[in-house]
Amino acid sequence: MIEPVSAPRPVVLVADDDEDILQLLTFLLESARYDVVQARDGEEALRLALDLLPSLAVLDAMMPGLDGFEVTRRLRSEGSTRHMPVILLTARAQASDVSRGIAAGADDYVKKPFDARDLKDRVERLLA
Amino acid sequence: MAAALLFAAGAILWFVDQRATAQAESQAVSRTHFIIDALLAGELTQNDFSRPISGRRRTHLDDLFQRTVASEGIVRMNLIAPDGLITYSTEPSLIGRRPRHELNSVQAALGGQGVRTISHVQDGDRSIKVLETYLSVSTTGASRPLGVFELDQDYDERVSAQANKTVLPVAGFMLVALLVLCGALVPVLRRVTAAVEERNRRLVEQARKLELSLSSAQEARSEAESARGALAEQNKRLRELDRLKDEFLSLVSHELRTPLTSIRGYLELVLDDEAGELNPEQRRFLEAVERNSGRLLRLVGDLLFVAQADAGRLSLEQEQVDVSSLAADCVEGARPAANEKAIEFSLLATPVPALVGDRGRLTQVLDNLISNALKFTPEGGTVHVRTFSDGEHVAVEVSDTGIGVPPADQPRLFERFFRSSAAYDQAIPGTGLGLAIVKAIVEAHRGRITVDSHEGQGTTFRIELPLAANSNPAETMEVAA
């Protein structure tokens, strides 16, 4: 059986140092028909983002080494990724994290634990 | 002391002696004057002073002196010519001599002065101290004195004796006075000495005390310094602890939420039949897991909230909030829970002015109060919510016909982790954080919360939020709770 030819699916980069959450995010986004690229720390996320130029990045704010804020800042300073939509995920409740994320140049900010539907809606909205 | 008195007495005696001697000497001179004026003036002639006298004249003069002048203590009398020649003397061997050493005295006497000198003369084998007085002799009508009359007197006899007559009584008086003085003064002096000693003793005592207080002041200073040091150390440790607490909060927040994210995320997938269709029993079990993971999540949130409020880092959004419509939303949200317990659940919302505050936090307050009311009200009871304004505040009252709060528990009702004994007794679940959070949020809005409760009859919570408190909606306030 031959699958119908369709437009290439958007590539989404997800980065989280927690394997379970990484797989959960991957499952949610793949089921929403995105191609997912996984990164397990900030350095890998930055390298993949610059190499593959995904349509969107979902980054955990708190990662060892380069954290989500720093990755966002570096993406914003590169011409090729300056306009790449970035969603930051954080388990921290402080309002100061939100302003830090915004200051780093993130487009959206999702608190953990997140609602699957809510996350998918936000990704969809940023890719529209 | 006595030595000083003796010295003073000695000094006085010496002074008196000096005075007495001078007086005796001047008396001796006066005597010479008297002799000349009263006895000799009419007798002596120019001739008596021109050449050494002899023969009848000399016998006459001897007789005159012997008769009128000679007496105890008079050693000798001379008549001396202006050129110093002794023309007559009661000591015959001196007549016709011209002693050099007397010349000055003779000259001075001729000049009108009363001259007196002291010398020593040999009288047989003994040496006599002699007071020599020289006085000029004149006759009436003559412009120049005829010559000089010299009267030599035994010093000891005529002067010292005189002086002693004065000095001895004085000395005696002095001695008596000294004794009296000693008698009178010694007790006084003793008292003075005692007073001085007492004062000295006190001064020494004071000095010792000063020294002591100085050293204790130094001690206190060093103690204060070490206390300050300890305080600074403690401050440092407190700041360190504060930092650690922040870090801990952030860590707990992250570490608890991360596993909960996975738990709830995967659970949601399973419950959404993403992993295949669930049978009713599987669904029921997993729903219990989801419910309890939700409780855990809320507990983490509540703990973090309270910790933030504690640290004064409760940040509030500043939005226009219509409390009446907020109350309506909350009542609507809680309606299913009320229906479940067949509770009569009503809202009386009057139009109130909008206030500036954090809509999310105020929703949390009303949700908390309403869920509490429903939780503590038995089936078939009543929960009533009312909003109103007095123009300065917006008030919300949540009344129930629940079990009530025992009077003893009411003061502690808003303490964190405090749970009323009534809630315990009836095994009503809760963490004891709900009302603490409500109070923190209300106070962060500069409002206040009160409770009116009667055991077994019901409870009314009332919050009052000032309308004018949060006047600058653009800013995010950091408020100490």
Interface residues (C-beta under 8 A of the other chain):
Chain A: D18 D20 I21 L24 F27 L28 S31 M62 A91 R92 A93 Q94 A95 K112 P113 F114 D115 A116
Chain B: S250 S253 H254 E255 L256 R257 T258 L260 T261 S262 I263 R264 G265 Y266 E268 L269 D272 E274 L297 G301 L304 F305 Q308 R313 S315 T476
